[in-house]
Amino acid sequence: MRRISPYLLSCVSCVLLLAEPSAFESQSGATKKDIRNLKDSSLNLSSIIVDIQGRLETLEQVQYGLQSLYDSQNQKLQNILGDLEKHSLTSQETRAQVDLLKENYDRLSQDQKKLEVEQKKFLEMIEGIEKKIRELTEIGANLNALVLKEFENVKTELKKQAEVILTNQDNVQKLSLELEKFALDQKKEREKSAFKFYEKKSDVLKEAKRMFWDKKFNEARDRFSWLVSQNYQKAESNYFLGQIAYRQKRYEDAIFYYRESATIDDKASYMPLLMLNTAKSFEAIKDLKNTLKFAETLLSLYPKSKEAIEAKKIQNKLKGEKKDGK
């Protein structure tokens, strides 16, 4: 409970002073009863003020006004009593003073009624606040229940999803492996095509030849094919494409690339080997007529080359078979 202010104690003391017996109580029974009622009302008022003190500053101001009024009337009463004792005022004058006190009392009663009205409004306001608090509490409880229910739903759904994931774990692992393989293939594809971004095509040609001699035929073929598409060193690039096809026993492809190379440049240094391998490719696909034709052409054009020695063997072999076949 909050401490009672000195101001409120003064108000209560003033009311109690007015409630003490006076010289006029014996002259008017009605006045004595009114003053006793005033005393009771003041006590009740004091109890109410203690309960709501500090909450309504406006009510304290009203009490302050009442205190001033009580002090003023008490002073007047004391003055009247002093005057009666000193000058023996007539009964009529005393009656007039009593009427004046009654009038002041009536005014005080009206102020008290106003105070009661303000108190009632305050209590109604308190009840409204309590009602709002109860409503908010109820809403909070409902909201908590809703949140808990939603949490349970989410928990149930997550549990179902976890079960599905565990059930399909093999598929997830398989998909993961496929993704890794796809990423690796993409990386290889990027590395495979990286040469297309070289600043100089001559660097691509050098790299292609190096890969050919290292027997990295697929990588070398990609580069030679790209160089042909770029119209760069087409004769030489087609020759190496023929060589790769010959090494991989793709004889028809080899014949095609050799022909393309010889058509562009028939004076290249590698022509003896080109013609020898062309003859061997035809022999591999059982086209003996063209085999003999290319062997004889090689002997005619490059009789002193080392490839001519092998071409001579092919010629003798085919002519001997033809002679034996008569």
C-alpha positions in Angstrom: 0.0 0.0 0.0 1.3 3.5 -0.9 2.2 6.0 1.8 -0.6 8.5 2.7 0.5 12.0 1.8 0.5 14.8 4.5 -1.9 16.7 2.4 -4.5 13.9 2.6 -4.0 13.6 6.4 -4.6 17.3 6.7 -7.9 17.0 4.8 -9.0 14.2 7.1 -7.9 16.2 10.3 -9.9 19.2 9.1 -13.0 17.1 8.6 -12.7 15.6 12.1 -12.3 19.1 13.6 -15.5 20.2 12.0 -17.1 17.0 13.4 -16.4 17.9 17.1 -19.4 19.2 19.2 -20.0 22.9 19.1 -22.1 25.4 20.9 -24.8 25.2 18.3 -25.4 21.5 18.6 -27.8 22.0 21.5 -29.7 24.6 19.7 -30.5 22.5 16.6 -30.9 18.7 16.5 -31.0 18.7 12.7 -27.6 20.5 12.5 -26.0 18.0 14.9 -27.2 15.1 12.7 -25.9 16.8 9.6 -22.5 17.3 11.1 -22.4 13.7 12.3 -23.3 12.5 8.8 -20.6 14.8 7.5 -18.1 13.2 9.8 -19.0 9.7 8.5 -18.9 10.8 4.9 -15.5 12.4 5.5 -14.2 9.1 7.0 -15.5 7.2 4.0 -14.0 9.8 1.7 -10.6 9.4 3.5 -10.8 5.7 2.9 -11.5 6.1 -0.8 -8.7 8.7 -1.2 -6.2 6.2 0.5 -7.2 3.6 -2.1 -6.9 5.7 -5.2 -4.1 8.1 -4.0 -1.4 8.7 -6.5 -3.6 7.6 -9.5 -5.7 10.6 -10.2 -3.9 13.9 -9.7 -7.1 15.8 -10.6 -8.9 14.2 -7.6 -6.1 15.3 -5.3 -6.6 18.8 -6.6 -10.3 18.7 -5.8 -9.4 17.5 -2.2 -7.0 20.4 -2.0 -9.8 22.8 -2.8 -12.1 21.1 -0.2 -9.3 21.4 2.4 -9.1 25.1 1.7 -12.8 25.4 2.0 -12.8 23.5 5.3 -10.0 25.7 6.7 -11.8 28.8 5.6 -15.1 27.8 7.2 -13.4 26.6 10.3 -11.7 29.9 10.6 -15.0 31.7 10.1 -16.7 29.5 12.7 -13.9 30.2 15.2 -14.3 33.9 14.5 -18.1 33.7 15.0 -17.6 31.9 18.3 -15.1 34.5 19.4 -17.4 37.2 18.4 -20.3 35.6 20.3 -18.2 35.3 23.4 -16.9 38.9 23.2 -20.0 40.8 22.0 -22.9 38.5 22.8 -24.4 38.6 19.3 -28.1 38.2 19.1 -29.8 34.8 18.3 -30.8 36.1 14.9 -27.2 36.8 13.9 -26.2 33.4 15.2 -28.9 31.9 13.1 -27.7 33.7 10.0 -24.2 32.4 10.6 -25.5 28.9 11.0 -27.5 29.2 7.7 -24.3 30.4 6.1 -22.5 27.3 7.4 -25.3 25.1 6.1 -25.1 26.7 2.7 -21.4 26.0 2.7 -22.1 22.5 3.8 -24.5 22.0 0.9 -21.9 23.3 -1.5 -19.4 20.8 0.0 -21.9 18.0 -0.4 -22.2 18.9 -4.1 -18.4 18.7 -4.4 -18.5 15.4 -2.7 -21.0 14.1 -5.2 -18.8 15.3 -8.1 -16.0 13.4 -6.4 -18.1 10.3 -6.3 -19.0 10.6 -10.0 -15.3 10.9 -10.8 -14.6 7.9 -8.6 -17.2 5.9 -10.4 -15.7 6.8 -13.8 -12.3 5.8 -12.6 -13.6 2.4 -11.4 -15.4 1.9 -14.7 -12.1 2.7 -16.5 -10.3 0.2 -14.3 -12.9 -2.5 -15.0 -12.5 -1.7 -18.8 -8.8 -2.2 -18.5 -9.2 -5.5 -16.6 -11.6 -6.7 -19.3 -9.1 -5.8 -22.0 -6.4 -7.7 -20.1 -8.6 -10.8 -19.8 -9.4 -10.6 -23.5 -5.7 -10.3 -24.4 -4.8 -13.1 -22.1 -7.4 -15.3 -23.8 -6.2 -14.3 -27.2 -2.6 -15.1 -26.1 -3.7 -18.5 -24.9 -5.4 -19.3 -28.2 -2.4 -18.1 -30.1 -0.1 -20.3 -28.1 -2.4 -23.3 -28.8 -2.4 -22.5 -32.5 1.4 -22.2 -32.6 1.8 -25.5 -30.8 -0.6 -27.2 -33.2 1.2 -25.7 -36.2 4.6 -26.8 -34.7 3.3 -30.3 -34.4 2.1 -30.3 -38.0 5.5 -29.1 -39.2 7.2 -31.7 -37.0 5.0 -34.5 -38.5 5.7 -33.3 -42.0 9.5 -33.2 -41.4 9.3 -36.7 -40.0 7.5 -37.9 -43.1 10.1 -36.2 -45.4 12.9 -37.8 -43.3 11.3 -41.2 -43.8 11.0 -40.6 -47.6 14.7 -39.5 -47.7 15.8 -42.6 -45.8 13.7 -44.8 -48.0 15.2 -43.3 -51.2 18.7 -43.0 -49.9 20.0 -45.3 -52.6 18.4 -43.1 -55.3 19.9 -40.0 -53.6 23.4 -41.6 -53.6 22.9 -42.7 -57.2 21.9 -39.2 -58.2 24.9 -37.8 -56.3 27.2 -40.0 -58.3 25.5 -39.1 -61.6 25.9 -35.4 -60.7 29.6 -35.9 -59.9 30.0 -37.8 -63.2 28.2 -35.0 -65.0 30.4 -32.3 -63.4 33.5 -34.3 -64.3 32.3 -34.8 -67.9 31.6 -31.0 -68.1 35.1 -30.3 -66.8 36.6 -32.7 -69.3 34.6 -31.1 -72.1 35.8 -27.7 -71.1 39.4 -28.9 -71.0 38.8 -30.7 -74.3 37.7 -27.4 -76.0 40.1 -25.1 -74.2 42.4 -25.1 -77.2 39.8 -23.2 -79.2 40.5 -20.1 -77.2 44.3 -20.1 -77.8 45.6 -16.9 -79.2 47.6 -18.6 -82.0 46.4 -21.5 -84.1 50.1 -22.5 -84.5 50.1 -23.3 -80.8 47.2 -25.6 -81.4 49.0 -27.4 -84.3 52.1 -27.9 -82.1 50.0 -29.3 -79.3 48.1 -31.6 -81.7 51.4 -33.0 -83.1 52.8 -33.5 -79.6 49.7 -35.5 -78.6 49.9 -37.5 -81.8 53.4 -38.6 -81.0 52.4 -39.3 -77.4 49.7 -41.6 -78.9 46.9 -39.4 -77.5 45.0 -39.9 -80.7 41.5 -38.7 -79.7 42.8 -35.4 -78.2 45.0 -34.9 -81.2 42.1 -35.7 -83.6 39.9 -33.0 -81.9 42.6 -30.4 -82.5 43.4 -31.3 -86.1 39.7 -31.4 -87.0 39.2 -27.9 -85.5 42.2 -26.6 -87.5 40.7 -28.0 -90.7 37.4 -26.2 -89.9 39.4 -23.0 -89.4 41.2 -23.5 -92.8 44.5 -23.6 -91.0 47.2 -25.9 -92.5 44.5 -28.1 -94.0 46.9 -30.3 -96.0 49.0 -31.2 -93.0 46.0 -31.4 -90.6 44.2 -33.8 -93.0 47.4 -35.9 -93.3 47.6 -36.3 -89.5 43.9 -37.1 -89.3 44.6 -39.8 -91.9 47.5 -41.1 -89.8 45.3 -41.2 -86.7 42.6 -43.1 -88.5 45.2 -45.5 -89.9 46.6 -46.2 -86.4 43.0 -46.8 -85.1 42.3 -49.1 -88.1 39.6 -46.9 -89.5 40.9 -47.5 -93.0 38.2 -45.9 -95.0 38.5 -42.7 -93.0 42.2 -42.8 -93.4 41.9 -43.0 -97.3 39.5 -40.0 -97.2 41.8 -37.8 -95.2 44.9 -38.9 -97.2 43.1 -38.0 -100.4 42.1 -34.6 -99.0 45.6 -33.8 -98.0 47.2 -34.9 -101.3 44.6 -32.8 -103.2 45.6 -29.7 -101.4 49.4 -30.2 -101.4 50.9 -33.1 -103.4 54.5 -31.9 -102.9 54.6 -32.2 -99.1 57.6 -34.1 -97.5 55.3 -36.7 -96.1 53.8 -37.7 -99.5 55.8 -41.0 -99.7 54.4 -42.2 -96.3 50.9 -40.9 -97.2 50.9 -43.0 -100.4 52.3 -46.1 -98.7 49.6 -46.0 -95.9 47.0 -45.3 -98.6 48.0 -48.5 -100.4 48.0 -50.4 -97.1 44.5 -49.0 -96.2 43.1 -50.2 -99.6 44.8 -53.6 -99.0 43.1 -53.8 -95.5 39.6 -53.3 -97.1 40.4 -55.8 -99.9 40.6 -53.2 -102.6 43.7 -54.8 -104.3 43.4 -52.8 -107.5 43.9 -49.5 -105.8 46.5 -51.1 -103.5 48.6 -51.9 -106.5 47.9 -48.6 -108.2 49.2 -46.5 -105.2 52.2 -48.9 -104.7 53.3 -48.4 -108.3 52.7 -44.6 -108.2 54.9 -44.4 -105.1 57.6 -46.4 -106.9 57.3 -44.1 -109.9 57.4 -40.8 -108.0 59.7 -41.6 -105.1 61.8 -44.6 -106.2 64.6 -43.8 -103.7 62.5 -43.3 -100.6 62.5 -45.8 -97.8 58.7 -46.2 -98.3 59.5 -47.4 -101.9 61.1 -50.5 -100.5 57.9 -51.6 -98.8 55.9 -50.5 -101.8 58.0 -52.8 -104.0 57.2 -55.7 -101.7 53.5 -55.0 -101.9 53.8 -54.8 -105.7 55.6 -58.1 -106.0 53.2 -59.7 -103.6 50.1 -58.6 -105.5 51.6 -59.4 -109.0 52.8 -62.8 -107.7 49.3 -63.6 -106.5 47.8 -62.4 -109.7 50.3 -64.6 -111.7 49.5 -67.6 -109.5 45.8 -67.0 -109.9 45.9 -67.6 -113.7 
